[in-house]
Amino acid sequence: MYKNLLKWCLFSCVVATLWCATSYAQLTTVQLQQWLESPAASSHVGNVTGDAKAAAMPYRRYCVGCHGEMGDGNGENAQWLTPKPRNFQLAIFKCRSTVTGTLPTDQDLADTISRGLDRSNMPSWNTFSDQERANLVAWIKHFSPRWQTEKAGTPIQIPAEPEVTADRLKAGQEVFRKMECWKCHGVEGKANGPSAETLTDDLGRPIQPFNFTDGTRPLCGATDTDIYRIFMTGLDGTPMPSFADNIKPDEAWDLVFYLRSLQPHNSYNLKEKEIANQLGLKPINPNAAAQ
């Protein structure tokens, strides 16, 4: 069942992306100027209302070199970058609080600008004021026709985090096995699973699964809640699907705890590491998982 789910998710992403790429390939500066004048070219981040036009110069100064004049991810620096800059025309974003396939909220986009994306050339722009950040969110939105006809998705509900226990850690390992996470992330979370070298993003470019053991920060945030959110929203545009229809909230928390036990000691996973050591927890057996 899970193999079919993954195949369907990948197929859907490819079809959607090909459709988007074909539809948006002919965007012109005239169209972008029209969208800049539309109500969709605005944002609301907290109590701040963003003005897209006010972001024209900051975008040119800080963003155009990677994301390009047309927001298509083809700035002059893009040819040298891996992973490639986001194509704003497609409006497909990895880091969202909304369900898979839907547009992110304005707050989601603002959070990505502030946080940056580890293991990429997207830095943390936490030097921007709240107003500047909201303006840039509005500017990003004017690049895609999706914002003209779609609203942001509804943020998923995340239940309160339960207490970490040995039973939950073992249950999380079973979820890791059942969902075949090891095929990409490896049995020890080292991003060396049998499928790891074959993965591509929505545009057919090679993409690496996350390595839980090398001390880097998860792409969309470092907290337990951030990791839970990734399971339930998926990372659109990548092979990482949403598990919202396949695991229960308690199982998602169990998986968070197990993955924490794979990471090096840090301020987030002290208890998980301690419990895993007490249990003498061993990596899953792929052969047993395949039975």
C-alpha positions as CSV (number, residue, x, y, z in Angstrom):
1,M,0.0,0.0,0.0
2,Y,2.7,2.4,1.0
3,K,4.7,1.7,-2.2
4,N,1.6,2.6,-4.3
5,L,1.1,5.7,-2.2
6,L,4.6,6.9,-2.9
7,K,4.3,6.1,-6.6
8,W,1.0,8.0,-6.8
9,C,2.5,11.0,-4.9
10,L,5.5,11.1,-7.2
11,F,3.3,10.7,-10.3
12,S,0.9,13.5,-9.2
13,C,3.8,15.9,-8.5
14,V,5.3,15.2,-11.9
15,V,2.0,15.7,-13.7
16,A,1.2,18.9,-11.7
17,T,4.6,20.3,-12.3
18,L,4.6,19.6,-16.0
19,W,1.2,21.3,-16.3
20,C,2.4,24.3,-14.2
21,A,5.6,24.6,-16.2
22,T,3.7,24.6,-19.5
23,S,1.1,27.1,-18.3
24,Y,3.5,29.5,-16.8
25,A,6.3,29.4,-19.3
26,Q,5.0,32.3,-21.3
27,L,4.6,34.8,-18.4
28,T,5.5,38.3,-19.5
29,T,6.5,41.5,-17.6
30,V,3.1,42.9,-18.6
31,Q,1.3,40.0,-16.9
32,L,3.4,40.4,-13.8
33,Q,2.7,44.1,-13.7
34,Q,-1.0,43.4,-13.9
35,W,-0.7,40.9,-11.0
36,L,1.3,43.4,-9.0
37,E,-1.8,45.7,-9.2
38,S,-4.2,43.0,-8.1
39,P,-5.5,42.5,-4.5
40,A,-3.6,39.2,-4.4
41,A,-0.3,41.1,-4.3
42,S,-0.6,41.8,-0.6
43,S,0.1,39.9,2.6
44,H,-0.9,39.8,6.2
45,V,1.8,38.6,8.6
46,G,0.7,38.9,12.1
47,N,-0.5,42.5,12.5
48,V,1.5,43.7,9.5
49,T,0.1,44.3,6.1
50,G,2.6,43.8,3.3
51,D,2.9,46.1,0.2
52,A,4.4,44.3,-2.8
53,K,5.5,47.5,-4.5
54,A,7.6,48.4,-1.5
55,A,9.6,45.2,-1.9
56,A,10.8,45.9,-5.5
57,M,14.1,47.3,-4.4
58,P,14.8,44.9,-1.6
59,Y,14.0,42.0,-3.9
60,R,16.4,43.4,-6.5
61,R,19.1,43.9,-3.9
62,Y,18.9,40.6,-2.0
63,C,16.9,38.1,-4.1
64,V,17.1,38.6,-7.8
65,G,20.6,37.1,-8.2
66,C,19.2,33.7,-7.3
67,H,15.4,33.8,-8.0
68,G,15.6,36.0,-11.1
69,E,13.8,39.1,-12.4
70,M,10.8,37.0,-13.3
71,G,10.8,35.0,-10.1
72,D,11.4,31.8,-12.0
73,G,14.5,30.7,-10.1
74,N,16.8,31.6,-13.0
75,G,18.9,34.4,-11.6
76,E,22.5,34.8,-12.7
77,N,23.8,32.8,-9.7
78,A,21.3,29.9,-10.2
79,Q,23.6,27.9,-12.5
80,W,26.1,27.5,-9.7
81,L,23.7,26.6,-7.0
82,T,22.6,23.2,-5.6
83,P,19.8,22.9,-4.7
84,K,18.4,25.4,-7.2
85,P,16.5,28.5,-6.1
86,R,12.7,28.3,-5.7
87,N,10.7,29.0,-8.8
88,F,8.0,31.4,-7.5
89,Q,6.0,31.2,-10.7
90,L,5.0,27.6,-9.8
91,A,4.1,28.5,-6.2
92,I,5.1,25.1,-5.0
93,F,6.7,25.4,-1.5
94,K,8.3,22.8,0.7
95,C,7.8,24.5,4.1
96,R,4.1,25.0,4.8
97,S,1.7,24.6,7.6
98,T,-1.0,23.8,5.1
99,V,-2.1,20.5,3.6
100,T,-0.2,19.1,0.6
101,G,-1.0,20.6,-2.7
102,T,-2.2,23.9,-1.3
103,L,-0.6,27.3,-1.1
104,P,1.2,28.3,2.0
105,T,0.0,31.0,4.4
106,D,1.7,34.4,4.4
107,Q,3.1,33.5,7.8
108,D,4.7,30.4,6.3
109,L,6.5,32.4,3.6
110,A,7.6,35.0,6.2
111,D,9.0,32.2,8.4
112,T,11.0,30.7,5.6
113,I,12.5,34.1,4.8
114,S,13.4,34.6,8.5
115,R,14.7,31.0,9.1
116,G,16.5,30.4,5.8
117,L,16.9,26.9,4.5
118,D,19.8,24.8,5.8
119,R,21.9,22.9,3.3
120,S,21.1,25.5,0.6
121,N,22.2,29.0,-0.4
122,M,19.1,30.5,1.1
123,P,20.3,32.3,4.3
124,S,18.4,33.5,7.3
125,W,17.1,37.0,6.6
126,N,16.3,37.7,10.2
127,T,17.8,41.2,9.8
128,F,14.6,42.4,7.9
129,S,12.0,44.3,9.9
130,D,8.5,42.8,10.2
131,Q,7.3,45.3,7.6
132,E,10.1,44.5,5.1
133,R,9.4,40.8,5.5
134,A,5.7,41.2,4.9
135,N,6.4,43.3,1.8
136,L,8.7,40.6,0.4
137,V,6.0,38.0,1.0
138,A,3.5,40.1,-1.0
139,W,6.1,40.5,-3.8
140,I,6.7,36.8,-4.0
141,K,3.0,36.2,-4.4
142,H,2.7,38.5,-7.5
143,F,4.9,36.1,-9.5
144,S,2.4,33.2,-9.8
145,P,-1.1,33.1,-11.3
146,R,-2.0,30.6,-8.6
147,W,-2.4,33.5,-6.1
148,Q,-4.9,35.1,-8.4
149,T,-7.4,32.2,-8.2
150,E,-6.5,30.3,-5.0
151,K,-6.4,31.1,-1.4
152,A,-3.9,29.7,1.1
153,G,-4.7,26.3,2.4
154,T,-5.9,25.7,6.0
155,P,-3.1,25.1,8.5
156,I,-3.1,21.6,9.9
157,Q,-4.0,21.1,13.6
158,I,-1.1,19.9,15.7
159,P,-2.0,18.2,19.0
160,A,-0.1,18.9,22.1
161,E,3.2,17.0,22.3
162,P,3.0,14.0,24.6
163,E,5.6,12.8,27.1
164,V,8.5,10.9,25.6
165,T,8.5,7.3,26.9
166,A,10.4,4.1,26.0
167,D,7.1,2.6,24.5
168,R,6.7,5.6,22.3
169,L,10.3,5.4,21.1
170,K,9.8,1.8,20.1
171,A,6.5,2.6,18.5
172,G,8.2,5.3,16.5
173,Q,10.7,2.8,15.2
174,E,7.9,0.6,14.1
175,V,6.3,3.6,12.2
176,F,9.7,4.2,10.6
177,R,9.8,0.6,9.4
178,K,6.1,0.4,8.4
179,M,6.3,3.6,6.3
180,E,9.5,2.5,4.8
181,C,11.3,5.7,5.7
182,W,14.5,3.7,5.7
183,K,14.4,3.2,2.0
184,C,15.4,6.9,1.5
185,H,16.8,7.9,4.9
186,G,18.7,4.6,5.6
187,V,18.2,2.2,8.6
188,E,20.4,4.5,10.8
189,G,19.0,7.8,9.4
190,K,22.2,8.5,7.4
191,A,20.5,9.3,4.1
192,N,21.9,6.2,2.5
193,G,18.9,4.1,1.9
194,P,18.6,2.0,-1.3
195,S,16.5,4.7,-3.0
196,A,18.6,7.7,-1.9
197,E,20.7,8.0,-5.0
198,T,17.6,7.7,-7.3
199,L,15.6,10.6,-5.9
200,T,14.7,13.6,-7.9
201,D,12.6,16.7,-7.2
202,D,9.6,17.8,-9.2
203,L,11.7,19.2,-12.0
204,G,13.7,16.0,-12.4
205,R,16.8,17.3,-10.6
206,P,18.7,15.0,-8.1
207,I,17.7,15.6,-4.5
208,Q,19.1,14.1,-1.3
209,P,17.0,12.8,1.7
210,F,17.7,14.4,5.0
211,N,20.6,12.9,7.1
212,F,19.4,12.8,10.7
213,T,22.9,11.9,12.0
214,D,25.1,14.8,10.7
215,G,23.9,17.5,13.0
216,T,22.2,19.7,10.4
217,R,18.9,21.3,11.0
218,P,15.8,19.9,9.4
219,L,14.8,22.0,6.4
220,C,11.6,23.5,7.8
221,G,12.6,24.1,11.4
222,A,14.3,22.3,14.3
223,T,11.6,21.9,16.9
224,D,9.6,18.7,17.5
225,T,6.5,20.5,16.2
226,D,8.3,21.5,13.0
227,I,9.3,17.8,12.3
228,Y,5.7,16.7,13.1
229,R,4.4,19.2,10.6
230,I,6.7,17.9,7.9
231,F,5.2,14.4,8.2
232,M,1.7,15.7,8.0
233,T,2.1,18.3,5.2
234,G,4.8,16.7,3.2
235,L,7.5,18.7,1.3
236,D,5.7,19.6,-1.9
237,G,7.9,19.4,-5.0
238,T,10.0,16.6,-3.5
239,P,9.6,12.8,-3.1
240,M,8.6,13.4,0.6
241,P,4.8,12.9,0.7
242,S,2.3,13.8,3.3
243,F,1.6,11.0,5.8
244,A,-1.6,12.6,7.0
245,D,-3.8,10.0,5.6
246,N,-1.6,7.1,6.6
247,I,-0.5,7.6,10.2
248,K,-2.4,8.9,13.2
249,P,-1.3,11.9,15.2
250,D,0.1,9.7,18.0
251,E,2.1,7.7,15.5
252,A,3.5,10.9,14.1
253,W,4.7,12.0,17.5
254,D,6.2,8.6,18.1
255,L,8.1,8.9,14.8
256,V,9.4,12.4,15.9
257,F,10.7,10.8,19.1
258,Y,12.4,8.0,17.2
259,L,14.1,10.3,14.7
260,R,15.3,12.4,17.5
261,S,17.1,9.4,18.9
262,L,19.0,9.1,15.6
263,Q,20.4,12.7,15.8
264,P,23.5,13.7,17.6
265,H,23.1,15.1,21.2
266,N,21.5,18.5,21.1
267,S,19.1,20.6,23.2
268,Y,16.1,19.0,21.6
269,N,16.7,15.3,22.0
270,L,18.4,14.7,25.4
271,K,15.6,12.5,26.7
272,E,15.2,10.5,23.5
273,K,18.9,9.7,23.3
274,E,18.9,8.7,27.0
275,I,16.0,6.3,26.5
276,A,17.4,4.9,23.3
277,N,20.7,4.2,25.1
278,Q,18.9,2.5,28.0
279,L,16.9,0.3,25.6
280,G,20.0,-0.5,23.6
281,L,17.9,0.4,20.6
282,K,19.3,-1.2,17.4
283,P,18.6,-0.1,13.7
284,I,15.7,-1.8,12.0
285,N,16.2,-4.9,10.0
286,P,15.4,-4.1,6.3
287,N,14.9,-7.8,5.6
288,A,12.3,-8.1,8.3
289,A,10.7,-4.9,7.1
290,A,10.2,-6.3,3.6
291,Q,8.4,-9.5,4.9
